[in-house]
Amino acid sequence: MKYFLITFLLLYGFGLHSQNLAIKIEKGNTITALKDQIEKQSDYKLAYAEEMSSQLTFNDEFNYESISLPELIKQLNQKLPHDFKVLGNNITVKPGKPEQQNFQANYILSGTIYDEKNEPLLGASITIRKLQKGTTTDKNGKFSIQLPKGKHEVNISFLGYNTITETVSLNRDITWTLEMEPGGETLEEVVIEQNSKATNIKKPQMSMNSLSMNEIKQIPVALGEPDPLKSLLTLPGVTNAGEGSSGFNVRGGAADQNLILLDNVPIYSDSHLFGFFSVFNADAVNSLDLYKGGIPSKYGGRVSSVLDITQNNGDYKDFKFEGGIGLISSKLKVEGPLKEDKASFMLAGRTSYAHLFLQLADNENSAQFYDLNAKLNYKLNENNSLHFSGYFGNDVFDISDSFSSTYGNTMGKLNWKHRFGKNINTDLSIFYSDYQFDLSLNTLSFSWESGIESYGLKYAWQHYISDDIQLNYGVDATYYDFNPGILIPNSSESTVNYRELDRKYALEPSAYLDVNQKIGDQLEVRYGLRYSAFYRYGQQNVNIYENSPVEYNADYNIYQEATPVGTEFYDSGEVISSFDNFEPRAALSFILNDETSLKASYNRMAQYLHIVSNSQSPTPVNIWTPSAPFIEPQILDQYALGYFRNFDNNTYSLETEVFYKDIDNRIDYVDGADLIANNDIEQVLLNGEARAYGLEVLFRKNRGDLTGWISYTLSRAEQRTAGRTPQEPGIANGEWYLSPYDKLHNLSITGNYEYNKKWSFSANFALQSGQPVTYPNGYYEIGGIPVPNYSLRNENRLPLYHHLDLAATLTPKPNKNKGWQSYWVFSIYNAYNRRNAASIRFTTNDDTGINEARRLSIFGILPSVSYNFKF
């Protein structure tokens, strides 16, 4: 047997060496040309994967009049980045070693993808099927992918739009600019895509939800005005303080722990008319992303969530008008080109007119709001563009001749987007944002003014190292000017003296780096670090205390204000106190199969600003205050683990997450704290801690005539402020107590049914545990006057909160695509007239003298109608 094998190998080797071939390969030929020539002149077959027919291209000529097969294979292995090997009568061709592949000619295909309005498309897919490679566009519609030299078929797809197929011959770097056209069922498909963002099983991002403007406009709300912020309440982990309240709470956090960004600029107050409307006009908004955890390193400054809202850019080709007329407010948006395909604008405004009806009824009270959104864009060239964003909003509230107030936000931003080569995109921006509150009490002849102003600079970079590694890094800095309050007498008869609380100044710089890395076919990770600092500056006199600003009186078992033993003056620009923190972030996605993945995340965040308020819902009079010598920054650590799955070709999706977060230095208030016009606010504040943990479930139906989602959250949110010494009781005896934002159960069911092209119907059912409150558990009399005795903090709850909202949309001419297009929305808020308690007040009946509880409800059943149009 041994001799037989030796003889066979000798004969095989002799035969192999004895075959000479004539090979002529021209520059630019593919492996197919080599295959044809070898197989015609010998009994050998080339065996290789199909995608190599376009992947392997000859960059040099191969011209051999007579060459043996072993020598040819040697030459091929030396000059090409692939491994040629003889096995029997086959010559196999496989990708070479990594060091060999460095010699392969690779080029970069990059570009920008727009929709029909010339808005950049976020999340459009670019795939090269034969190479099994692909990428997606970023929020600026840009992509970049490295491909081998040769001819490739590229598919660009986005749900709701017609797929684009382009063939490209790469022998140099190429940049594309493409516009995608809507498909036959644009509305439905766009909704699906927005739903699907949070169920991308491959990306490590978790604890993030997106809603399209189409979805938001389908959700029934009070007074019939589509509201981006109210729509957040249909998502898991998001609640608010009740009907008619402003702000929202995420995973048990307070409203001031949410970073709200409009075109990447902070907004400090989110509501009109004390919470009945949000400051965001749905017609002006392009996209909305809520990060509850796993927050990327580019975001900082708050410890609960980030709400990132972007405005529409405006159409680069055609002038368009869109608006709506409701029962108490109307709106209008205008957009179009300033120079076709070069510059665009968008202007959107809203105003309310309920005060006009009050005047007709001889009602001396008045409440109104108005706002204006603006966006300007100018494309300098392929690599540079300038953008301006602006917002102005104001509220006017009067009660007869005795009380009046105005308050609102102003925001402006200018940014320059630049592209360095094919792999680096940058965004440099400067911004201004402020919130002002003015109050006049005519009966007491004085006015009150307060506010916060901020000026900022941001420089963000996106760097595509390779298909598997992308970097996001940058720096930013924000300067703050805090006006806690100015008391101004309005007349010589006023009993109030002029008084100005100490203004406060601060600077918050930071730098960050995020790395997105794909490791193999199953694991993708994002890891990064943010470094933040905070500097408090003078001019200010700072109190000096013997021990602490808050003293404990053991005789009366109460906390009380300490008396300063002196002051220290800090001049303008002099640092009063400083803080700095490293904030690591990490997230990963492990793909179990094409439809299922596990995700995990961790993030640490620092918050240096706080709202001084002991109310459970933000009000216009709330004051922002910076961290200071006696007010430490809040520090968050949050952990999350999730299971994500798509079913039935993405028709259904399931997201489940468990989370745990703890916060150090959460501000707490002593019982009976006086927070209004208090220049020494540190005398009523204690530093405590907070924690929250829970389970979130989100189940979606993404396709068909009936679409929607069910969200459920089971969670707990608690605070603790322990005594500073063994003798001190702290708050609630130093034990954990329910935070004002605890909602044990939170259920929301949202659905939309497309009956036909003219009619669609939507509904939303909400149910959540009552808000924690503190009730009196008894009373005693002093001089015949009943004085309540209260239980421990937040030991009680308001009754269960729930309501059902319904809406129907009528489109009279659904097939009309040009000219005047319109639709009607008929809605009923709180369809079964549930009287949910906004608060319960304990008083004494004047007639009977008996103590009683009185429930305050904001809304009963509330029908509304609005007419909407565009042309």
ZAMARGU-4260 file (C-alpha; in steps of 0.2 Angstrom, whole numbers, plus 5000, padded with zeros to 4 digits):
<rodrens>
0) 5000/5000/5000 | 5014/5012/5004 | 5023/5009/4988 | 5006/5012/4979 | 5004/5029/4987
5) 5022/5034/4983 | 5020/5029/4965 | 5003/5038/4964 | 5010/5054/4971 | 5025/5054/4959
10) 5014/5051/4944 | 5002/5065/4950 | 5017/5077/4953 | 5024/5072/4936 | 5008/5075/4928
15) 5005/5092/4937 | 5022/5098/4932 | 5021/5092/4914 | 5006/5103/4910 | 5011/5120/4903
20) 4998/5134/4900 | 4997/5150/4890 | 4989/5163/4901 | 4985/5181/4896 | 4976/5192/4908
25) 4973/5210/4905 | 4972/5224/4918 | 4954/5225/4925 | 4949/5207/4921 | 4941/5197/4935
30) 4944/5179/4940 | 4932/5173/4927 | 4945/5176/4914 | 4958/5166/4923 | 4945/5152/4926
35) 4941/5151/4907 | 4959/5150/4901 | 4964/5136/4914 | 4949/5125/4912 | 4950/5126/4892
40) 4969/5121/4893 | 4968/5108/4907 | 4957/5096/4917 | 4958/5107/4932 | 4942/5117/4938
45) 4943/5133/4948 | 4932/5132/4964 | 4928/5149/4973 | 4913/5157/4981 | 4901/5167/4970
50) 4905/5184/4977 | 4923/5183/4972 | 4918/5185/4954 | 4917/5203/4957 | 4928/5204/4972
55) 4944/5198/4964 | 4950/5210/4950 | 4967/5210/4942 | 4977/5226/4944 | 4991/5221/4933
60) 4994/5211/4917 | 4998/5192/4918 | 5006/5187/4901 | 5014/5169/4901 | 5017/5161/4884
65) 5021/5144/4893 | 5020/5142/4912 | 5018/5126/4922 | 5003/5125/4934 | 5013/5125/4950
70) 5023/5140/4944 | 5006/5149/4939 | 4999/5146/4957 | 5015/5152/4965 | 5014/5168/4955
75) 4995/5170/4959 | 4998/5168/4977 | 5012/5181/4977 | 5003/5194/4967 | 4985/5193/4973
80) 4977/5194/4990 | 4969/5177/4989 | 4975/5159/4992 | 4976/5147/4977 | 4978/5129/4981
85) 4977/5112/4971 | 4966/5099/4979 | 4964/5084/4967 | 4958/5091/4950 | 4952/5107/4958
90) 4961/5123/4961 | 4952/5132/4976 | 4952/5150/4979 | 4950/5158/4996 | 4952/5175/5004
95) 4970/5176/5009 | 4978/5180/5026 | 4975/5197/5033 | 4992/5203/5029 | 4989/5198/5011
100) 4973/5207/5010 | 4981/5224/5014 | 4988/5223/4996 | 4970/5223/4989 | 4964/5239/4981
105) 4950/5245/4992 | 4940/5261/4989 | 4926/5271/4999 | 4909/5272/4993 | 4900/5286/5003
110) 4886/5298/5001 | 4870/5306/5007 | 4852/5300/5006 | 4837/5311/5005 | 4818/5309/5005
115) 4807/5318/4993 | 4807/5334/5004 | 4826/5334/5003 | 4826/5329/5022 | 4841/5317/5026
120) 4835/5300/5029 | 4841/5292/5046 | 4842/5273/5045 | 4842/5270/5026 | 4850/5253/5022
125) 4864/5252/5010 | 4868/5234/5005 | 4880/5224/4994 | 4872/5207/4994 | 4886/5197/4985
130) 4899/5203/4997 | 4886/5202/5012 | 4891/5219/5017 | 4881/5234/5022 | 4879/5250/5032
135) 4865/5263/5037 | 4864/5281/5036 | 4866/5293/5051 | 4855/5307/5057 | 4862/5318/5043
140) 4858/5305/5030 | 4876/5301/5027 | 4885/5284/5025 | 4902/5277/5021 | 4908/5260/5017
145) 4924/5252/5011 | 4923/5240/4996 | 4936/5231/4985 | 4939/5237/4968 | 4928/5231/4954
150) 4909/5232/4949 | 4896/5231/4963 | 4877/5231/4964 | 4871/5242/4978 | 4854/5242/4985
155) 4847/5257/4995 | 4831/5254/5004 | 4820/5262/5017 | 4803/5256/5022 | 4790/5266/5014
160) 4801/5271/4999 | 4805/5263/4983 | 4821/5253/4983 | 4836/5260/4973 | 4847/5248/4964
165) 4863/5256/4957 | 4879/5248/4949 | 4895/5256/4953 | 4913/5252/4946 | 4925/5256/4959
170) 4942/5261/4954 | 4943/5277/4965 | 4933/5284/4980 | 4915/5289/4974 | 4902/5300/4983
175) 4884/5299/4979 | 4869/5310/4983 | 4853/5301/4980 | 4834/5305/4983 | 4822/5292/4987
180) 4804/5292/4981 | 4789/5287/4992 | 4781/5270/4988 | 4763/5266/4986 | 4759/5265/5005
185) 4770/5279/5012 | 4760/5283/5027 | 4759/5265/5034 | 4777/5260/5030 | 4785/5276/5037
190) 4776/5272/5054 | 4783/5254/5053 | 4800/5260/5051 | 4799/5272/5065 | 4792/5258/5076
195) 4806/5246/5070 | 4820/5258/5076 | 4819/5252/5094 | 4818/5234/5089 | 4835/5234/5079
200) 4842/5218/5087 | 4859/5221/5080 | 4863/5238/5087 | 4869/5239/5105 | 4857/5254/5109
205) 4843/5249/5121 | 4831/5258/5132 | 4827/5270/5118 | 4810/5273/5110 | 4806/5283/5094
210) 4789/5290/5088 | 4785/5296/5071 | 4775/5312/5068 | 4762/5301/5060 | 4760/5291/5076
215) 4760/5306/5087 | 4746/5314/5076 | 4735/5298/5078 | 4736/5297/5097 | 4720/5306/5105
220) 4724/5320/5117 | 4715/5332/5127 | 4709/5348/5117 | 4713/5339/5101 | 4731/5346/5098
225) 4744/5333/5093 | 4757/5333/5107 | 4775/5325/5105 | 4777/5326/5124 | 4760/5318/5129
230) 4763/5304/5116 | 4778/5299/5127 | 4766/5293/5141 | 4761/5279/5130 | 4779/5271/5131
235) 4785/5260/5145 | 4794/5268/5160 | 4786/5286/5156 | 4773/5294/5167 | 4768/5311/5173
240) 4761/5320/5188 | 4743/5319/5182 | 4731/5327/5170 | 4735/5345/5166 | 4752/5344/5173
245) 4768/5348/5164 | 4784/5338/5163 | 4786/5319/5162 | 4795/5307/5173 | 4806/5293/5167
250) 4810/5277/5177 | 4805/5286/5193 | 4815/5301/5190 | 4810/5319/5193 | 4805/5331/5178
255) 4821/5341/5181 | 4832/5326/5178 | 4826/5325/5160 | 4838/5333/5147 | 4826/5341/5133
260) 4835/5345/5117 | 4827/5354/5102 | 4840/5353/5088 | 4853/5349/5101 | 4850/5364/5111
265) 4843/5363/5129 | 4825/5369/5133 | 4822/5373/5151 | 4802/5373/5151 | 4792/5361/5141
270) 4774/5366/5143 | 4761/5380/5138 | 4746/5384/5149 | 4753/5375/5164 | 4754/5359/5156
275) 4739/5358/5144 | 4750/5359/5129 | 4769/5356/5126 | 4780/5369/5118 | 4783/5357/5103
280) 4773/5360/5088 | 4770/5343/5080 | 4770/5350/5062 | 4787/5357/5065 | 4795/5342/5072
285) 4804/5329/5061 | 4809/5316/5074 | 4809/5312/5092 | 4820/5300/5101 | 4819/5296/5120
290) 4834/5288/5129 | 4829/5281/5146 | 4846/5271/5148 | 4861/5265/5139 | 4863/5284/5135
295) 4878/5288/5123 | 4892/5298/5129 | 4888/5313/5119 | 4874/5317/5130 | 4876/5323/5148
300) 4870/5335/5161 | 4855/5325/5167 | 4853/5308/5176 | 4835/5302/5171 | 4833/5303/5152
305) 4837/5312/5136 | 4823/5318/5124 | 4831/5322/5107 | 4819/5332/5096 | 4824/5338/5078
310) 4815/5351/5068 | 4810/5349/5049 | 4823/5356/5037 | 4811/5363/5025 | 4808/5357/5007
315) 4822/5361/4995 | 4812/5360/4979 | 4793/5366/4982 | 4784/5378/4992 | 4772/5369/5004
320) 4759/5375/5017 | 4752/5365/5031 | 4741/5369/5046 | 4726/5366/5057 | 4711/5374/5065
325) 4706/5368/5082 | 4693/5373/5095 | 4705/5383/5105 | 4721/5384/5095 | 4727/5385/5077
330) 4744/5383/5068 | 4752/5385/5051 | 4768/5379/5044 | 4777/5386/5028 | 4792/5378/5020
335) 4801/5379/5003 | 4817/5383/4994 | 4826/5399/4995 | 4837/5393/4981 | 4832/5376/4973
340) 4842/5362/4979 | 4854/5374/4988 | 4844/5383/5002 | 4828/5380/5011 | 4818/5387/5025
345) 4804/5381/5037 | 4793/5393/5048 | 4779/5386/5059 | 4768/5395/5071 | 4754/5392/5084
350) 4742/5402/5094 | 4728/5400/5106 | 4712/5410/5106 | 4702/5403/5121 | 4704/5421/5129
355) 4693/5428/5115 | 4679/5417/5120 | 4681/5422/5138 | 4680/5440/5134 | 4664/5437/5124
360) 4657/5429/5140 | 4662/5445/5150 | 4675/5434/5159 | 4689/5445/5165 | 4701/5430/5166
365) 4713/5426/5151 | 4725/5412/5146 | 4734/5411/5130 | 4750/5405/5122 | 4759/5407/5105
370) 4776/5400/5098 | 4786/5401/5082 | 4798/5388/5075 | 4811/5392/5062 | 4824/5382/5052
375) 4836/5389/5038 | 4848/5378/5028 | 4861/5382/5015 | 4872/5370/5006 | 4889/5378/5002
380) 4895/5363/4993 | 4896/5344/4994 | 4906/5345/5010 | 4899/5360/5019 | 4883/5367/5024
385) 4876/5380/5036 | 4860/5379/5047 | 4850/5390/5059 | 4837/5384/5071 | 4826/5395/5081
390) 4811/5394/5094 | 4802/5407/5103 | 4787/5404/5114 | 4777/5413/5127 | 4762/5412/5138
395) 4751/5426/5145 | 4740/5422/5160 | 4728/5434/5169 | 4716/5433/5183 | 4705/5448/5182
400) 4715/5464/5187 | 4724/5456/5202 | 4736/5444/5194 | 4746/5442/5178 | 4761/5432/5172
405) 4771/5429/5156 | 4784/5415/5154 | 4792/5406/5140 | 4807/5400/5131 | 4819/5407/5118
410) 4832/5397/5108 | 4844/5400/5093 | 4857/5390/5086 | 4869/5392/5071 | 4879/5377/5065
415) 4892/5372/5052 | 4892/5354/5045 | 4909/5349/5037 | 4915/5333/5029 | 4934/5329/5030
420) 4937/5317/5016 | 4926/5301/5015 | 4926/5295/5033 | 4924/5310/5045 | 4909/5321/5047
425) 4909/5336/5059 | 4896/5348/5067 | 4902/5364/5075 | 4888/5374/5083 | 4885/5389/5095
430) 4868/5392/5103 | 4858/5403/5115 | 4844/5397/5126 | 4834/5405/5140 | 4818/5403/5150
435) 4810/5419/5158 | 4796/5420/5171 | 4788/5437/5175 | 4774/5439/5188 | 4764/5454/5193
440) 4752/5455/5208 | 4743/5471/5206 | 4733/5470/5222 | 4750/5470/5232 | 4758/5482/5219
445) 4774/5472/5215 | 4782/5461/5201 | 4793/5446/5202 | 4806/5441/5188 | 4816/5426/5187
450) 4825/5415/5174 | 4840/5406/5167 | 4851/5410/5152 | 4864/5399/5144 | 4876/5401/5130
455) 4885/5386/5122 | 4897/5378/5110 | 4898/5361/5103 | 4910/5352/5091 | 4905/5334/5087
460) 4915/5322/5076 | 4909/5306/5067 | 4924/5295/5062 | 4922/5279/5051 | 4937/5269/5054
465) 4931/5254/5045 | 4915/5244/5043 | 4917/5237/5060 | 4923/5252/5070 | 4915/5269/5071
470) 4920/5283/5083 | 4910/5298/5090 | 4919/5311/5099 | 4918/5329/5103 | 4919/5343/5116
475) 4906/5355/5122 | 4904/5369/5135 | 4889/5379/5142 | 4889/5395/5152 | 4874/5399/5163
480) 4867/5415/5170 | 4854/5411/5184 | 4842/5424/5190 | 4834/5417/5206 | 4822/5432/5207
485) 4820/5451/5207 | 4806/5459/5218 | 4801/5475/5211 | 4788/5487/5218 | 4775/5494/5205
490) 4770/5510/5214 | 4774/5521/5228 | 4760/5514/5238 | 4768/5496/5238 | 4772/5488/5254
495) 4786/5478/5246 | 4804/5484/5245 | 4815/5481/5230 | 4825/5465/5232 | 4836/5455/5221
500) 4842/5438/5225 | 4860/5434/5222 | 4863/5430/5203 | 4873/5414/5200 | 4885/5410/5186
505) 4893/5394/5181 | 4902/5385/5167 | 4900/5367/5162 | 4913/5360/5150 | 4914/5342/5144
510) 4923/5330/5132 | 4917/5313/5126 | 4922/5298/5116 | 4911/5283/5110 | 4917/5268/5101
515) 4905/5257/5091 | 4913/5240/5087 | 4907/5224/5078 | 4915/5209/5085 | 4912/5194/5074
520) 4894/5190/5068 | 4885/5189/5084 | 4892/5203/5095 | 4892/5222/5094 | 4897/5234/5107
525) 4898/5252/5111 | 4909/5259/5125 | 4914/5276/5129 | 4919/5289/5142 | 4913/5307/5146
530) 4922/5319/5156 | 4912/5333/5164 | 4917/5348/5175 | 4907/5362/5183 | 4913/5378/5189
535) 4903/5391/5200 | 4909/5409/5198 | 4906/5425/5208 | 4901/5439/5210 | 4893/5433/5226
540) 4893/5433/5245 | 4893/5415/5252 | 4888/5411/5269 | 4899/5403/5282 | 4891/5391/5295
545) 4899/5384/5311 | 4893/5367/5306 | 4880/5365/5293 | 4867/5377/5285 | 4853/5365/5292
550) 4852/5363/5311 | 4843/5349/5320 | 4833/5355/5335 | 4831/5340/5347 | 4819/5348/5358
555) 4806/5350/5345 | 4812/5336/5334 | 4813/5347/5319 | 4826/5354/5306 | 4828/5373/5306
560) 4839/5386/5297 | 4856/5388/5304 | 4862/5406/5307 | 4878/5411/5297 | 4893/5415/5307
565) 4900/5426/5292 | 4901/5428/5274 | 4915/5426/5261 | 4915/5437/5245 | 4920/5430/5228
570) 4923/5443/5215 | 4917/5442/5197 | 4925/5427/5188 | 4932/5420/5204 | 4929/5401/5207
575) 4917/5398/5221 | 4917/5379/5220 | 4921/5366/5206 | 4916/5348/5203 | 4922/5335/5190
580) 4917/5318/5185 | 4921/5303/5174 | 4906/5296/5166 | 4909/5279/5158 | 4896/5271/5147
585) 4895/5253/5139 | 4882/5244/5129 | 4882/5227/5120 | 4871/5217/5109 | 4873/5198/5107
590) 4863/5191/5092 | 4855/5174/5096 | 4848/5172/5078 | 4841/5183/5064 | 4826/5188/5075
595) 4832/5188/5093 | 4846/5196/5103 | 4851/5200/5121 | 4857/5217/5126 | 4865/5225/5141
600) 4870/5242/5146 | 4878/5253/5160 | 4880/5271/5161 | 4885/5284/5174 | 4879/5302/5173
605) 4882/5318/5183 | 4869/5332/5185 | 4875/5349/5190 | 4858/5359/5189 | 4843/5357/5200
610) 4825/5363/5201 | 4821/5371/5218 | 4803/5365/5221 | 4794/5355/5233 | 4779/5352/5221
615) 4777/5336/5212 | 4774/5344/5195 | 4785/5358/5188 | 4777/5375/5188 | 4782/5391/5179
620) 4788/5398/5195 | 4801/5384/5198 | 4818/5390/5199 | 4834/5382/5192 | 4849/5382/5204
625) 4867/5376/5201 | 4877/5365/5212 | 4886/5375/5225 | 4897/5373/5241 | 4882/5365/5250
630) 4873/5357/5235 | 4882/5342/5228 | 4879/5336/5210 | 4868/5321/5207 | 4877/5305/5202
635) 4868/5291/5193 | 4873/5273/5190 | 4861/5263/5179 | 4861/5245/5174 | 4849/5237/5161
640) 4847/5220/5153 | 4835/5216/5139 | 4828/5203/5127 | 4822/5209/5110 | 4813/5199/5097
645) 4804/5201/5080 | 4791/5189/5074 | 4783/5185/5058 | 4794/5195/5047 | 4794/5210/5058
650) 4775/5211/5059 | 4777/5209/5078 | 4791/5215/5090 | 4794/5212/5108 | 4805/5222/5119
655) 4808/5217/5138 | 4820/5226/5149 | 4824/5226/5168 | 4833/5240/5175 | 4841/5246/5191
660) 4847/5264/5195 | 4853/5273/5210 | 4857/5292/5213 | 4868/5300/5225 | 4865/5318/5232
665) 4847/5319/5227 | 4840/5335/5234 | 4827/5333/5248 | 4818/5347/5258 | 4815/5348/5277
670) 4797/5348/5282 | 4789/5365/5280 | 4803/5372/5269 | 4801/5389/5262 | 4808/5389/5244
675) 4800/5405/5237 | 4812/5420/5237 | 4824/5412/5248 | 4841/5419/5246 | 4849/5406/5257
680) 4841/5391/5250 | 4854/5379/5257 | 4846/5381/5274 | 4831/5371/5270 | 4840/5357/5259
685) 4847/5340/5263 | 4856/5328/5252 | 4849/5311/5251 | 4849/5297/5239 | 4836/5289/5227
690) 4834/5272/5218 | 4822/5265/5205 | 4821/5247/5198 | 4808/5238/5187 | 4802/5228/5172
695) 4797/5236/5156 | 4788/5227/5142 | 4783/5234/5125 | 4774/5223/5112 | 4771/5231/5095
700) 4760/5226/5079 | 4769/5235/5065 | 4759/5230/5050 | 4742/5227/5043 | 4726/5238/5045
705) 4727/5237/5064 | 4744/5243/5071 | 4749/5249/5088 | 4757/5244/5104 | 4755/5238/5122
710) 4767/5244/5135 | 4768/5239/5153 | 4779/5244/5167 | 4781/5237/5185 | 4793/5248/5195
715) 4797/5255/5211 | 4805/5273/5214 | 4811/5277/5232 | 4821/5291/5241 | 4830/5291/5257
720) 4838/5305/5268 | 4846/5298/5283 | 4851/5308/5298 | 4868/5315/5298 | 4871/5309/5316
725) 4863/5295/5326 | 4852/5307/5335 | 4845/5315/5319 | 4829/5306/5312 | 4832/5312/5294
730) 4816/5312/5283 | 4803/5298/5286 | 4814/5292/5301 | 4829/5289/5289 | 4820/5275/5280
735) 4817/5273/5261 | 4800/5281/5256 | 4791/5282/5240 | 4797/5296/5229 | 4783/5308/5222
740) 4786/5299/5205 | 4783/5281/5210 | 4770/5272/5199 | 4770/5254/5203 | 4759/5249/5188
745) 4759/5258/5172 | 4749/5251/5157 | 4746/5259/5140 | 4737/5252/5125 | 4738/5262/5109
750) 4730/5256/5092 | 4726/5263/5075 | 4714/5255/5063 | 4714/5259/5044 | 4695/5256/5040
755) 4697/5262/5022 | 4706/5276/5013 | 4694/5289/5020 | 4692/5283/5038 | 4704/5278/5051
760) 4701/5276/5070 | 4713/5277/5085 | 4711/5274/5103 | 4722/5275/5119 | 4719/5267/5136
765) 4730/5272/5150 | 4730/5265/5168 | 4743/5269/5182 | 4744/5268/5200 | 4739/5284/5210
770) 4753/5296/5214 | 4761/5295/5231 | 4755/5309/5243 | 4755/5313/5261 | 4738/5313/5271
775) 4734/5319/5288 | 4732/5304/5300 | 4723/5314/5313 | 4721/5332/5321 | 4722/5341/5337
780) 4715/5358/5342 | 4723/5374/5347 | 4712/5387/5353 | 4697/5379/5345 | 4706/5378/5328
785) 4709/5361/5321 | 4727/5358/5316 | 4731/5342/5305 | 4744/5330/5310 | 4752/5322/5295
790) 4758/5304/5292 | 4776/5300/5286 | 4781/5307/5269 | 4772/5300/5254 | 4764/5286/5264
795) 4748/5287/5255 | 4742/5287/5237 | 4729/5296/5226 | 4716/5284/5218 | 4720/5273/5203
800) 4721/5284/5187 | 4714/5278/5171 | 4705/5285/5155 | 4700/5280/5138 | 4703/5292/5123
805) 4695/5289/5105 | 4698/5298/5089 | 4692/5296/5071 | 4700/5304/5056 | 4691/5308/5040
810) 4700/5312/5024 | 4687/5317/5011 | 4698/5315/4996 | 4711/5302/5000 | 4718/5300/4982
815) 4721/5318/4980 | 4740/5321/4979 | 4741/5339/4973 | 4733/5355/4977 | 4722/5358/4993
820) 4722/5342/5004 | 4713/5341/5020 | 4707/5329/5034 | 4696/5331/5050 | 4700/5324/5067
825) 4686/5320/5079 | 4691/5315/5096 | 4684/5311/5113 | 4696/5313/5128 | 4691/5303/5144
830) 4677/5294/5134 | 4669/5286/5150 | 4670/5302/5160 | 4682/5296/5173 | 4685/5309/5187
835) 4703/5306/5190 | 4710/5315/5206 | 4723/5328/5203 | 4724/5331/5221 | 4714/5328/5237
840) 4713/5342/5250 | 4708/5340/5268 | 4697/5355/5275 | 4684/5359/5288 | 4666/5361/5281
845) 4661/5379/5286 | 4643/5374/5288 | 4645/5358/5298 | 4662/5360/5306 | 4666/5342/5301
850) 4683/5338/5293 | 4681/5332/5275 | 4692/5327/5260 | 4689/5336/5243 | 4694/5329/5227
855) 4700/5341/5213 | 4698/5334/5195 | 4704/5343/5180 | 4695/5334/5166 | 4679/5325/5163
860) 4674/5319/5146 | 4681/5331/5133 | 4676/5331/5115 | 4685/5341/5101 | 4687/5343/5083
865) 4700/5350/5072 | 4702/5353/5053 | 4719/5351/5045 | 4726/5355/5028 | 4741/5356/5017
870) 4744/5362/4999
</rodrens>
